[in-house]
């Protein structure tokens, strides 16, 4: 049985959980606090990051959300998420990288730093300028999602793909931390409501980070 | 004919150039300054980053170094770089991500910021504390490379792979900027000398960034 070392508000853990669930891969969860990783965890992943997926009986350890997703894409036929021809797959991977790297650096990481790490670890006051900037950049990303879903059925094309799950994973963490304002982003909002209502999303929306309650609308699939 | 929009000291452009050359894919180069990207470039890649690979005649645009490398892995049989079974491929992708993300964040990005961007764009003095920290973290990464090449023939296993090129691309930029001290890292140094002596590496070592001369040993494949 697979065990996923994860963290509730890690967008890369969330992306991996969504992909595994969509593909029907069963796994247990083990929570890791990234600021308090043990030597044992560090031995599994010298980068000291979640997600790490482990099968202790088979002595297998898979590290890095994209490496994990590509692994199951190659070994599980069910529900392809990096699908289509080579060009379509390149477009899916471009968008996954856009959300994993740019959205994370622009929006999710500053929100996690200001609203979670400063509260739980550093015991410091959030920087309101940094929060305003993250929310401004979130608007630019949501505008791009408006454009994508206005021109295509799903983010990367005619079919739902890993790009949708990578984007929704980032947005769900930003939304938990109060960083998403849907005003003026009807298309993106409609797409996100569809993502939220998938069975794979439900366990994520139920999960709480102690000391940081999500806003009321967060887990409501209708809002 | 492919045209690669790149930047001389961008490690992701370098990784892509190495992979394309190893696979025998011909391309022209077009230099983009990341701090001065045009609207036209932004339309090709909303993330406003190099590398971008374009075939104007075929109206194809590929964005993101890993998406480009995966594309040619799927479409060109020559010189597989993400090779082996699914587990070996997961190990290659884990290490690519380790160098693309961790080494870049720990070492290459701070060196580029302090030694290139501050000199050419911000006209500011480098922060010696940030430089010391980047070089300290470089030592930790080189130690891990020592361990990898002491236990395997190449970084990810018995065969040369994209992991070697991703790592060498990052190191080559850090080395250009004077951030690599090989003392105490004989294994890693031996591996890097082999990487440097490959024909695919030669054009990178010849290239100069105006205003920032590399140290004398940089392009010498024997040192």
Interface residues (C-beta under 8 A of the other chain):
Chain A: X46 X47 X60 X62 X63 X64 X66 X67 X68 X70 X71 X74 X75 X86 X87 X89 X90 X93 X94 X97 X98 X101 X102 X144
Chain B: X46 X47 X60 X62 X63 X64 X66 X67 X68 X70 X71 X74 X75 X86 X87 X89 X90 X93 X94 X97 X98 X101 X102 X144
